[in-house]
Amino acid sequence: MDDYESVLGFNNVELDKIQWGTAYFTIPEFLREFKFPQIVKVTVGFYGESSESTVSANQVLCLQSIKSIKKIRAHDSNGKGFSLSLDCQRKVEVRPSNLKDTYDNIDELCEAFPRYVRISQG
């Protein structure tokens, strides 16, 4: 096992020898019933918006703690939903909905008349 597995609590645990229980819990039920840390096996996977928020059926997880993160739920101009953490350190640019990424000529730019324009070398 590598150091990452050791940090997560999998050190000295032979996962193929674990006798899994037959009880199934939703996440809220599990959080009410058990204290951390716990090693769990996912029975029904979940396909999230990214690989970080996706879990697969039969995936084994070592749950260490609970951390609440306040997020903004949003969607982009194509209707794709996403979450943005309120403590995100990345800059966010607010742009009007009529602002195209690229204007082909000055006439298009004047017609849209956006409040802000970013000029880059083409």
Distance bins in CASP14 RR format, pairs under 12 A and 6 or more apart:
PFRMAT RR
TARGET T0000
AUTHOR 0000-0000-0000
RMODE 2
METHOD distances of the structure
MODEL  1
1 7 0 0 0 0 0 1 0 0 0 0 0
1 8 0 0 0 0 1 0 0 0 0 0 0
1 9 0 0 0 0 1 0 0 0 0 0 0
1 10 1 0 0 1 0 0 0 0 0 0 0
1 11 1 0 0 1 0 0 0 0 0 0 0
1 12 0 0 0 0 1 0 0 0 0 0 0
1 13 0 0 0 0 1 0 0 0 0 0 0
1 14 0 0 0 0 0 1 0 0 0 0 0
1 15 0 0 0 0 1 0 0 0 0 0 0
1 62 0 0 0 0 0 1 0 0 0 0 0
2 8 0 0 0 0 0 1 0 0 0 0 0
2 10 0 0 0 0 1 0 0 0 0 0 0
2 11 0 0 0 0 0 1 0 0 0 0 0
3 9 0 0 0 0 0 1 0 0 0 0 0
3 10 0 0 0 0 0 1 0 0 0 0 0
3 11 0 0 0 0 1 0 0 0 0 0 0
4 10 0 0 0 0 1 0 0 0 0 0 0
4 11 0 0 0 0 0 1 0 0 0 0 0
4 62 0 0 0 0 0 1 0 0 0 0 0
5 11 1 0 0 1 0 0 0 0 0 0 0
5 12 0 0 0 0 0 1 0 0 0 0 0
5 13 0 0 0 0 1 0 0 0 0 0 0
5 14 0 0 0 0 0 1 0 0 0 0 0
5 15 0 0 0 0 1 0 0 0 0 0 0
5 39 0 0 0 0 0 1 0 0 0 0 0
5 60 0 0 0 0 0 1 0 0 0 0 0
5 61 0 0 0 0 0 1 0 0 0 0 0
5 62 0 0 0 0 1 0 0 0 0 0 0
6 12 0 0 0 0 1 0 0 0 0 0 0
6 13 0 0 0 0 0 1 0 0 0 0 0
6 62 0 0 0 0 0 1 0 0 0 0 0
7 37 0 0 0 0 0 1 0 0 0 0 0
7 62 0 0 0 0 1 0 0 0 0 0 0
7 64 0 0 0 0 1 0 0 0 0 0 0
8 15 0 0 0 0 0 1 0 0 0 0 0
8 37 0 0 0 0 1 0 0 0 0 0 0
8 38 0 0 0 0 0 1 0 0 0 0 0
8 39 0 0 0 0 1 0 0 0 0 0 0
8 60 0 0 0 0 0 1 0 0 0 0 0
8 61 0 0 0 0 1 0 0 0 0 0 0
8 62 1 0 1 0 0 0 0 0 0 0 0
8 63 0 0 0 0 1 0 0 0 0 0 0
8 64 1 0 0 1 0 0 0 0 0 0 0
8 65 0 0 0 0 0 1 0 0 0 0 0
9 15 0 0 0 0 0 1 0 0 0 0 0
9 36 0 0 0 0 0 1 0 0 0 0 0
9 37 1 0 0 1 0 0 0 0 0 0 0
9 38 0 0 0 0 0 1 0 0 0 0 0
9 39 1 0 0 1 0 0 0 0 0 0 0
9 60 0 0 0 0 0 1 0 0 0 0 0
9 61 0 0 0 0 0 1 0 0 0 0 0
9 62 1 0 1 0 0 0 0 0 0 0 0
9 63 0 0 0 0 0 1 0 0 0 0 0
9 64 1 0 0 1 0 0 0 0 0 0 0
10 18 0 0 0 0 0 1 0 0 0 0 0
10 37 0 0 0 0 0 1 0 0 0 0 0
10 39 1 0 0 1 0 0 0 0 0 0 0
10 60 0 0 0 0 1 0 0 0 0 0 0
10 61 0 0 0 0 1 0 0 0 0 0 0
10 62 1 0 1 0 0 0 0 0 0 0 0
10 63 0 0 0 0 0 1 0 0 0 0 0
10 64 0 0 0 0 0 1 0 0 0 0 0
11 37 0 0 0 0 0 1 0 0 0 0 0
11 39 0 0 0 0 0 1 0 0 0 0 0
11 62 0 0 0 0 1 0 0 0 0 0 0
12 39 0 0 0 0 0 1 0 0 0 0 0
13 37 0 0 0 0 0 1 0 0 0 0 0
13 38 0 0 0 0 0 1 0 0 0 0 0
13 39 1 0 0 1 0 0 0 0 0 0 0
13 60 0 0 0 0 1 0 0 0 0 0 0
13 62 0 0 0 0 1 0 0 0 0 0 0
14 39 0 0 0 0 0 1 0 0 0 0 0
14 60 0 0 0 0 0 1 0 0 0 0 0
15 39 0 0 0 0 1 0 0 0 0 0 0
15 40 0 0 0 0 0 1 0 0 0 0 0
15 41 0 0 0 0 1 0 0 0 0 0 0
15 58 0 0 0 0 0 1 0 0 0 0 0
15 59 0 0 0 0 0 1 0 0 0 0 0
15 60 1 0 1 0 0 0 0 0 0 0 0
15 61 0 0 0 0 0 1 0 0 0 0 0
15 62 0 0 0 0 0 1 0 0 0 0 0
16 41 0 0 0 0 0 1 0 0 0 0 0
16 58 0 0 0 0 0 1 0 0 0 0 0
16 60 0 0 0 0 1 0 0 0 0 0 0
18 38 0 0 0 0 0 1 0 0 0 0 0
18 39 1 0 0 1 0 0 0 0 0 0 0
18 40 0 0 0 0 0 1 0 0 0 0 0
18 41 1 0 0 1 0 0 0 0 0 0 0
18 60 0 0 0 0 1 0 0 0 0 0 0
18 62 0 0 0 0 0 1 0 0 0 0 0
19 39 0 0 0 0 0 1 0 0 0 0 0
19 41 0 0 0 0 0 1 0 0 0 0 0
20 39 0 0 0 0 1 0 0 0 0 0 0
20 40 0 0 0 0 1 0 0 0 0 0 0
20 41 1 0 1 0 0 0 0 0 0 0 0
20 42 0 0 0 0 0 1 0 0 0 0 0
20 43 0 0 0 0 1 0 0 0 0 0 0
20 58 0 0 0 0 0 1 0 0 0 0 0
20 60 0 0 0 0 1 0 0 0 0 0 0
21 39 0 0 0 0 0 1 0 0 0 0 0
21 40 0 0 0 0 0 1 0 0 0 0 0
21 41 0 0 0 0 1 0 0 0 0 0 0
21 43 0 0 0 0 0 1 0 0 0 0 0
22 41 0 0 0 0 0 1 0 0 0 0 0
22 43 0 0 0 0 0 1 0 0 0 0 0
23 29 0 0 0 0 1 0 0 0 0 0 0
23 30 0 0 0 0 1 0 0 0 0 0 0
23 33 0 0 0 0 1 0 0 0 0 0 0
23 34 0 0 0 0 0 1 0 0 0 0 0
23 40 0 0 0 0 0 1 0 0 0 0 0
23 41 0 0 0 0 0 1 0 0 0 0 0
23 43 0 0 0 0 0 1 0 0 0 0 0
24 30 0 0 0 0 1 0 0 0 0 0 0
24 33 0 0 0 0 0 1 0 0 0 0 0
24 40 0 0 0 0 0 1 0 0 0 0 0
24 41 0 0 0 0 0 1 0 0 0 0 0
24 42 0 0 0 0 0 1 0 0 0 0 0
24 43 1 0 1 0 0 0 0 0 0 0 0
24 44 0 0 0 0 1 0 0 0 0 0 0
25 31 0 0 0 0 1 0 0 0 0 0 0
25 32 0 0 0 0 1 0 0 0 0 0 0
25 33 1 0 0 1 0 0 0 0 0 0 0
25 34 0 0 0 0 1 0 0 0 0 0 0
25 38 0 0 0 0 0 1 0 0 0 0 0
25 40 0 0 0 0 1 0 0 0 0 0 0
25 41 0 0 0 0 0 1 0 0 0 0 0
25 42 0 0 0 0 0 1 0 0 0 0 0
25 43 0 0 0 0 1 0 0 0 0 0 0
25 44 0 0 0 0 0 1 0 0 0 0 0
25 63 0 0 0 0 0 1 0 0 0 0 0
26 32 0 0 0 0 1 0 0 0 0 0 0
26 33 0 0 0 0 0 1 0 0 0 0 0
26 42 0 0 0 0 0 1 0 0 0 0 0
26 43 0 0 0 0 0 1 0 0 0 0 0
26 44 0 0 0 0 1 0 0 0 0 0 0
26 46 0 0 0 0 0 1 0 0 0 0 0
27 33 0 0 0 0 0 1 0 0 0 0 0
27 34 0 0 0 0 0 1 0 0 0 0 0
27 38 0 0 0 0 0 1 0 0 0 0 0
27 40 0 0 0 0 1 0 0 0 0 0 0
27 42 0 0 0 0 0 1 0 0 0 0 0
27 43 0 0 0 0 0 1 0 0 0 0 0
27 44 0 0 0 0 0 1 0 0 0 0 0
27 45 0 0 0 0 0 1 0 0 0 0 0
27 46 0 0 0 0 1 0 0 0 0 0 0
27 55 0 0 0 0 0 1 0 0 0 0 0
27 61 0 0 0 0 0 1 0 0 0 0 0
27 63 0 0 0 0 1 0 0 0 0 0 0
27 66 0 0 0 0 0 1 0 0 0 0 0
28 34 0 0 0 0 0 1 0 0 0 0 0
28 66 0 0 0 0 0 1 0 0 0 0 0
30 36 0 0 0 0 0 1 0 0 0 0 0
30 38 1 0 0 1 0 0 0 0 0 0 0
30 40 1 0 0 1 0 0 0 0 0 0 0
30 41 0 0 0 0 0 1 0 0 0 0 0
30 42 0 0 0 0 0 1 0 0 0 0 0
30 43 0 0 0 0 0 1 0 0 0 0 0
30 61 0 0 0 0 0 1 0 0 0 0 0
30 63 0 0 0 0 1 0 0 0 0 0 0
30 66 0 0 0 0 0 1 0 0 0 0 0
31 38 0 0 0 0 0 1 0 0 0 0 0
31 40 0 0 0 0 0 1 0 0 0 0 0
31 63 0 0 0 0 1 0 0 0 0 0 0
31 65 0 0 0 0 0 1 0 0 0 0 0
31 66 1 0 0 1 0 0 0 0 0 0 0
31 68 0 0 0 0 0 1 0 0 0 0 0
32 66 0 0 0 0 0 1 0 0 0 0 0
33 40 0 0 0 0 0 1 0 0 0 0 0
34 40 0 0 0 0 1 0 0 0 0 0 0
34 63 0 0 0 0 1 0 0 0 0 0 0
34 66 0 0 0 0 0 1 0 0 0 0 0
35 63 0 0 0 0 0 1 0 0 0 0 0
35 64 0 0 0 0 0 1 0 0 0 0 0
35 65 0 0 0 0 0 1 0 0 0 0 0
35 66 0 0 0 0 0 1 0 0 0 0 0
36 61 0 0 0 0 0 1 0 0 0 0 0
36 62 0 0 0 0 1 0 0 0 0 0 0
36 63 1 0 1 0 0 0 0 0 0 0 0
36 64 1 0 1 0 0 0 0 0 0 0 0
36 65 1 0 1 0 0 0 0 0 0 0 0
36 66 1 0 0 1 0 0 0 0 0 0 0
36 67 0 0 0 0 0 1 0 0 0 0 0
37 61 0 0 0 0 0 1 0 0 0 0 0
37 62 1 0 0 1 0 0 0 0 0 0 0
37 63 1 0 0 1 0 0 0 0 0 0 0
37 64 1 0 1 0 0 0 0 0 0 0 0
37 65 1 0 0 1 0 0 0 0 0 0 0
37 66 0 0 0 0 0 1 0 0 0 0 0
38 60 0 0 0 0 0 1 0 0 0 0 0
38 61 0 0 0 0 1 0 0 0 0 0 0
38 62 1 0 0 1 0 0 0 0 0 0 0
38 63 1 0 1 0 0 0 0 0 0 0 0
38 64 0 0 0 0 1 0 0 0 0 0 0
38 65 0 0 0 0 0 1 0 0 0 0 0
38 66 0 0 0 0 0 1 0 0 0 0 0
39 59 0 0 0 0 0 1 0 0 0 0 0
39 60 1 0 0 1 0 0 0 0 0 0 0
39 61 1 0 0 1 0 0 0 0 0 0 0
39 62 1 0 1 0 0 0 0 0 0 0 0
39 63 1 0 0 1 0 0 0 0 0 0 0
39 64 0 0 0 0 0 1 0 0 0 0 0
40 55 0 0 0 0 0 1 0 0 0 0 0
40 58 0 0 0 0 0 1 0 0 0 0 0
40 59 0 0 0 0 1 0 0 0 0 0 0
40 60 1 0 0 1 0 0 0 0 0 0 0
40 61 1 0 1 0 0 0 0 0 0 0 0
40 62 0 0 0 0 1 0 0 0 0 0 0
40 63 1 0 0 1 0 0 0 0 0 0 0
40 64 0 0 0 0 0 1 0 0 0 0 0
41 55 0 0 0 0 0 1 0 0 0 0 0
41 56 0 0 0 0 0 1 0 0 0 0 0
41 57 0 0 0 0 1 0 0 0 0 0 0
41 58 1 0 0 1 0 0 0 0 0 0 0
41 59 1 0 0 1 0 0 0 0 0 0 0
41 60 1 0 1 0 0 0 0 0 0 0 0
41 61 1 0 0 1 0 0 0 0 0 0 0
41 62 0 0 0 0 0 1 0 0 0 0 0
41 63 0 0 0 0 0 1 0 0 0 0 0
42 54 0 0 0 0 0 1 0 0 0 0 0
42 55 1 0 1 0 0 0 0 0 0 0 0
42 56 1 0 0 1 0 0 0 0 0 0 0
42 57 1 0 1 0 0 0 0 0 0 0 0
42 58 1 0 0 1 0 0 0 0 0 0 0
42 59 1 0 1 0 0 0 0 0 0 0 0
42 60 1 0 0 1 0 0 0 0 0 0 0
42 61 1 0 0 1 0 0 0 0 0 0 0
42 63 0 0 0 0 0 1 0 0 0 0 0
43 55 0 0 0 0 0 1 0 0 0 0 0
43 56 0 0 0 0 0 1 0 0 0 0 0
43 57 1 0 0 1 0 0 0 0 0 0 0
43 58 1 0 0 1 0 0 0 0 0 0 0
43 59 0 0 0 0 1 0 0 0 0 0 0
43 60 0 0 0 0 0 1 0 0 0 0 0
43 61 0 0 0 0 0 1 0 0 0 0 0
44 55 0 0 0 0 1 0 0 0 0 0 0
44 56 0 0 0 0 1 0 0 0 0 0 0
44 57 1 0 0 1 0 0 0 0 0 0 0
44 58 0 0 0 0 0 1 0 0 0 0 0
44 59 0 0 0 0 0 1 0 0 0 0 0
45 53 0 0 0 0 0 1 0 0 0 0 0
45 54 1 0 0 1 0 0 0 0 0 0 0
45 55 1 0 1 0 0 0 0 0 0 0 0
45 56 1 0 1 0 0 0 0 0 0 0 0
45 57 1 0 1 0 0 0 0 0 0 0 0
45 58 0 0 0 0 1 0 0 0 0 0 0
45 59 1 0 0 1 0 0 0 0 0 0 0
45 61 0 0 0 0 0 1 0 0 0 0 0
46 52 0 0 0 0 0 1 0 0 0 0 0
46 53 1 0 0 1 0 0 0 0 0 0 0
46 54 1 0 0 1 0 0 0 0 0 0 0
46 55 1 0 1 0 0 0 0 0 0 0 0
46 56 0 0 0 0 1 0 0 0 0 0 0
46 57 0 0 0 0 1 0 0 0 0 0 0
46 59 0 0 0 0 0 1 0 0 0 0 0
47 53 0 0 0 0 1 0 0 0 0 0 0
47 54 1 0 1 0 0 0 0 0 0 0 0
47 55 0 0 0 0 1 0 0 0 0 0 0
47 56 0 0 0 0 1 0 0 0 0 0 0
47 57 0 0 0 0 0 1 0 0 0 0 0
48 54 1 0 1 0 0 0 0 0 0 0 0
48 55 0 0 0 0 1 0 0 0 0 0 0
48 56 0 0 0 0 0 1 0 0 0 0 0
48 81 0 0 0 0 0 1 0 0 0 0 0
48 82 0 0 0 0 0 1 0 0 0 0 0
48 83 0 0 0 0 0 1 0 0 0 0 0
49 71 0 0 0 0 0 1 0 0 0 0 0
49 73 0 0 0 0 0 1 0 0 0 0 0
49 74 0 0 0 0 0 1 0 0 0 0 0
49 75 0 0 0 0 0 1 0 0 0 0 0
49 76 0 0 0 0 0 1 0 0 0 0 0
49 80 0 0 0 0 1 0 0 0 0 0 0
49 81 1 0 0 1 0 0 0 0 0 0 0
49 82 1 0 1 0 0 0 0 0 0 0 0
49 83 1 0 0 1 0 0 0 0 0 0 0
49 84 0 0 0 0 0 1 0 0 0 0 0
50 80 0 0 0 0 0 1 0 0 0 0 0
50 81 0 0 0 0 0 1 0 0 0 0 0
50 82 0 0 0 0 1 0 0 0 0 0 0
50 83 0 0 0 0 1 0 0 0 0 0 0
52 83 0 0 0 0 0 1 0 0 0 0 0
52 85 0 0 0 0 0 1 0 0 0 0 0
53 69 0 0 0 0 0 1 0 0 0 0 0
53 71 0 0 0 0 0 1 0 0 0 0 0
53 82 0 0 0 0 0 1 0 0 0 0 0
53 83 0 0 0 0 1 0 0 0 0 0 0
55 61 1 0 0 1 0 0 0 0 0 0 0
55 63 0 0 0 0 0 1 0 0 0 0 0
67 85 0 0 0 0 0 1 0 0 0 0 0
67 87 0 0 0 0 0 1 0 0 0 0 0
68 85 0 0 0 0 0 1 0 0 0 0 0
68 86 0 0 0 0 0 1 0 0 0 0 0
68 87 0 0 0 0 0 1 0 0 0 0 0
69 83 0 0 0 0 1 0 0 0 0 0 0
69 84 0 0 0 0 0 1 0 0 0 0 0
69 85 1 0 1 0 0 0 0 0 0 0 0
69 86 1 0 0 1 0 0 0 0 0 0 0
69 87 1 0 0 1 0 0 0 0 0 0 0
69 88 0 0 0 0 1 0 0 0 0 0 0
70 83 0 0 0 0 0 1 0 0 0 0 0
70 84 0 0 0 0 0 1 0 0 0 0 0
70 85 1 0 0 1 0 0 0 0 0 0 0
70 86 1 0 1 0 0 0 0 0 0 0 0
70 87 1 0 0 1 0 0 0 0 0 0 0
70 88 0 0 0 0 0 1 0 0 0 0 0
71 81 0 0 0 0 0 1 0 0 0 0 0
71 82 0 0 0 0 1 0 0 0 0 0 0
71 83 1 0 1 0 0 0 0 0 0 0 0
71 84 1 0 0 1 0 0 0 0 0 0 0
71 85 1 0 1 0 0 0 0 0 0 0 0
71 86 1 0 0 1 0 0 0 0 0 0 0
71 87 0 0 0 0 1 0 0 0 0 0 0
71 88 0 0 0 0 1 0 0 0 0 0 0
72 81 0 0 0 0 0 1 0 0 0 0 0
72 82 0 0 0 0 1 0 0 0 0 0 0
72 83 1 0 0 1 0 0 0 0 0 0 0
72 84 1 0 1 0 0 0 0 0 0 0 0
72 85 0 0 0 0 1 0 0 0 0 0 0
72 86 1 0 0 1 0 0 0 0 0 0 0
72 87 0 0 0 0 0 1 0 0 0 0 0
72 88 0 0 0 0 1 0 0 0 0 0 0
72 92 0 0 0 0 1 0 0 0 0 0 0
73 81 1 0 0 1 0 0 0 0 0 0 0
73 82 1 0 0 1 0 0 0 0 0 0 0
73 83 1 0 1 0 0 0 0 0 0 0 0
73 84 0 0 0 0 1 0 0 0 0 0 0
73 85 0 0 0 0 0 1 0 0 0 0 0
73 86 0 0 0 0 0 1 0 0 0 0 0
74 80 0 0 0 0 1 0 0 0 0 0 0
74 81 1 0 0 1 0 0 0 0 0 0 0
74 82 1 0 1 0 0 0 0 0 0 0 0
74 83 1 0 0 1 0 0 0 0 0 0 0
74 84 1 0 0 1 0 0 0 0 0 0 0
74 85 0 0 0 0 0 1 0 0 0 0 0
74 86 0 0 0 0 0 1 0 0 0 0 0
74 88 0 0 0 0 0 1 0 0 0 0 0
74 92 0 0 0 0 0 1 0 0 0 0 0
74 94 0 0 0 0 0 1 0 0 0 0 0
75 81 1 0 1 0 0 0 0 0 0 0 0
75 82 1 0 0 1 0 0 0 0 0 0 0
75 83 0 0 0 0 0 1 0 0 0 0 0
75 84 0 0 0 0 0 1 0 0 0 0 0
76 82 1 0 0 1 0 0 0 0 0 0 0
76 84 0 0 0 0 0 1 0 0 0 0 0
76 95 0 0 0 0 0 1 0 0 0 0 0
76 97 0 0 0 0 0 1 0 0 0 0 0
77 95 0 0 0 0 1 0 0 0 0 0 0
77 96 0 0 0 0 0 1 0 0 0 0 0
77 97 1 0 0 1 0 0 0 0 0 0 0
77 98 0 0 0 0 0 1 0 0 0 0 0
77 99 0 0 0 0 1 0 0 0 0 0 0
77 100 0 0 0 0 0 1 0 0 0 0 0
77 101 0 0 0 0 0 1 0 0 0 0 0
78 97 0 0 0 0 0 1 0 0 0 0 0
82 88 0 0 0 0 0 1 0 0 0 0 0
82 92 0 0 0 0 0 1 0 0 0 0 0
84 90 0 0 0 0 1 0 0 0 0 0 0
84 91 0 0 0 0 0 1 0 0 0 0 0
84 92 1 0 0 1 0 0 0 0 0 0 0
85 92 0 0 0 0 0 1 0 0 0 0 0
86 92 0 0 0 0 0 1 0 0 0 0 0
93 99 0 0 0 0 1 0 0 0 0 0 0
93 101 0 0 0 0 0 1 0 0 0 0 0
93 114 0 0 0 0 0 1 0 0 0 0 0
93 115 0 0 0 0 0 1 0 0 0 0 0
93 116 0 0 0 0 1 0 0 0 0 0 0
93 118 0 0 0 0 1 0 0 0 0 0 0
94 114 0 0 0 0 0 1 0 0 0 0 0
94 115 0 0 0 0 1 0 0 0 0 0 0
94 116 0 0 0 0 1 0 0 0 0 0 0
95 101 0 0 0 0 1 0 0 0 0 0 0
95 112 0 0 0 0 0 1 0 0 0 0 0
95 114 1 0 0 1 0 0 0 0 0 0 0
95 115 0 0 0 0 1 0 0 0 0 0 0
95 116 1 0 0 1 0 0 0 0 0 0 0
95 117 0 0 0 0 0 1 0 0 0 0 0
95 118 0 0 0 0 1 0 0 0 0 0 0
96 112 0 0 0 0 1 0 0 0 0 0 0
96 113 0 0 0 0 1 0 0 0 0 0 0
96 114 1 0 1 0 0 0 0 0 0 0 0
96 115 1 0 0 1 0 0 0 0 0 0 0
96 116 0 0 0 0 1 0 0 0 0 0 0
96 117 0 0 0 0 0 1 0 0 0 0 0
97 112 0 0 0 0 0 1 0 0 0 0 0
97 114 0 0 0 0 0 1 0 0 0 0 0
97 115 0 0 0 0 0 1 0 0 0 0 0
98 108 0 0 0 0 0 1 0 0 0 0 0
98 109 0 0 0 0 0 1 0 0 0 0 0
98 111 0 0 0 0 1 0 0 0 0 0 0
98 112 1 0 1 0 0 0 0 0 0 0 0
98 113 0 0 0 0 1 0 0 0 0 0 0
98 114 1 0 0 1 0 0 0 0 0 0 0
98 115 0 0 0 0 0 1 0 0 0 0 0
99 108 0 0 0 0 0 1 0 0 0 0 0
99 109 0 0 0 0 0 1 0 0 0 0 0
99 112 1 0 0 1 0 0 0 0 0 0 0
99 113 0 0 0 0 1 0 0 0 0 0 0
99 114 1 0 1 0 0 0 0 0 0 0 0
99 115 0 0 0 0 1 0 0 0 0 0 0
99 116 1 0 0 1 0 0 0 0 0 0 0
99 117 0 0 0 0 1 0 0 0 0 0 0
99 118 0 0 0 0 1 0 0 0 0 0 0
100 108 1 0 0 1 0 0 0 0 0 0 0
100 109 0 0 0 0 1 0 0 0 0 0 0
100 111 0 0 0 0 0 1 0 0 0 0 0
100 112 1 0 0 1 0 0 0 0 0 0 0
100 113 0 0 0 0 0 1 0 0 0 0 0
100 114 0 0 0 0 1 0 0 0 0 0 0
100 117 0 0 0 0 0 1 0 0 0 0 0
100 118 0 0 0 0 0 1 0 0 0 0 0
101 108 0 0 0 0 0 1 0 0 0 0 0
101 112 0 0 0 0 0 1 0 0 0 0 0
101 114 0 0 0 0 0 1 0 0 0 0 0
101 117 0 0 0 0 0 1 0 0 0 0 0
101 118 0 0 0 0 1 0 0 0 0 0 0
101 120 0 0 0 0 0 1 0 0 0 0 0
102 108 0 0 0 0 1 0 0 0 0 0 0
102 109 0 0 0 0 0 1 0 0 0 0 0
102 112 0 0 0 0 0 1 0 0 0 0 0
102 117 0 0 0 0 0 1 0 0 0 0 0
102 118 0 0 0 0 0 1 0 0 0 0 0
102 119 0 0 0 0 0 1 0 0 0 0 0
102 120 0 0 0 0 1 0 0 0 0 0 0
102 122 0 0 0 0 1 0 0 0 0 0 0
103 109 1 0 1 0 0 0 0 0 0 0 0
103 110 0 0 0 0 1 0 0 0 0 0 0
103 111 0 0 0 0 1 0 0 0 0 0 0
103 112 1 0 0 1 0 0 0 0 0 0 0
103 113 0 0 0 0 0 1 0 0 0 0 0
103 114 0 0 0 0 1 0 0 0 0 0 0
103 117 0 0 0 0 1 0 0 0 0 0 0
103 118 0 0 0 0 0 1 0 0 0 0 0
103 119 0 0 0 0 0 1 0 0 0 0 0
103 120 0 0 0 0 0 1 0 0 0 0 0
103 122 0 0 0 0 0 1 0 0 0 0 0
104 111 0 0 0 0 0 1 0 0 0 0 0
104 112 0 0 0 0 0 1 0 0 0 0 0
104 122 0 0 0 0 0 1 0 0 0 0 0
105 111 0 0 0 0 1 0 0 0 0 0 0
105 112 0 0 0 0 0 1 0 0 0 0 0
106 112 0 0 0 0 0 1 0 0 0 0 0
106 113 0 0 0 0 0 1 0 0 0 0 0
106 117 0 0 0 0 0 1 0 0 0 0 0
106 119 0 0 0 0 0 1 0 0 0 0 0
107 113 0 0 0 0 0 1 0 0 0 0 0
108 114 0 0 0 0 0 1 0 0 0 0 0
108 117 0 0 0 0 0 1 0 0 0 0 0
109 116 0 0 0 0 0 1 0 0 0 0 0
109 117 1 0 0 1 0 0 0 0 0 0 0
109 118 0 0 0 0 0 1 0 0 0 0 0
109 119 0 0 0 0 0 1 0 0 0 0 0
110 117 0 0 0 0 0 1 0 0 0 0 0
END
